């Protein structure tokens, strides 16, 4: 019979689970990668993950990550239709995912800067 987990370990496990976030990164040519990050990870960790996967070309100043709050639904602003989106670049690399508003996880889209 397994030994019961001490209360301190239960609390630590619970707190760690609450700080985990699931992020899906969509590639420009199609396809995507998924990973569990921690809210306190900085954006550099996400870029490092792309490099580890052999996708270092996307972890450069030529690309940015875009978070679309409503990727499918469009919103009307003053008669014009637009989607809510927030862009993150390599310059944001030292900000935590929570500071960047990604604390709940979600989808990020890689796009080439214009």
C-alpha positions, 0 to 999 in steps of 0.5 A, spaced: 500 500 500 502 506 498 504 511 503 500 517 504 502 524 501 504 529 507 500 535 507 506 539 505 507 535 499 499 536 497 499 543 498 505 544 494 503 539 488 496 543 488 499 550 488 504 547 482 498 545 478 494 552 479 501 555 476 501 551 470 498 553 463 497 550 457 500 554 451 499 552 443 503 555 438 501 555 431 506 555 426 505 560 419 505 554 414 500 550 419 501 545 424 502 547 431 506 545 438 503 544 445 507 545 451 505 546 459 509 552 461 508 555 468 505 562 469 512 565 472 516 563 466 518 568 462 517 569 454 524 567 453 522 560 455 517 560 450 522 562 445 527 557 447 522 551 447 522 553 439 529 553 438 529 546 442 524 543 437 529 546 431 524 552 430 529 557 431 528 561 425 521 563 429 525 565 435 528 571 432 526 579 431 523 577 424 517 574 427 512 575 433 507 571 437 500 574 437 495 572 442 488 573 439 483 573 445 477 572 440 481 568 434 474 566 431 469 571 433 470 578 430 468 585 434 465 591 431 469 597 433 466 604 430 463 600 425 469 597 423 470 589 424 477 587 427 479 582 432 482 583 439 490 581 438 496 582 442 503 582 439 509 579 443 516 580 440 523 578 442 524 584 446 518 582 451 523 576 453 524 578 460 517 579 462 513 573 465 507 569 461 503 572 467 505 579 466 504 579 459 497 577 460 498 569 458 497 567 465 491 563 463 494 559 457 491 559 450 493 560 443 499 564 440 500 565 433 507 566 430 507 571 424 512 574 420 513 582 422 512 587 416 
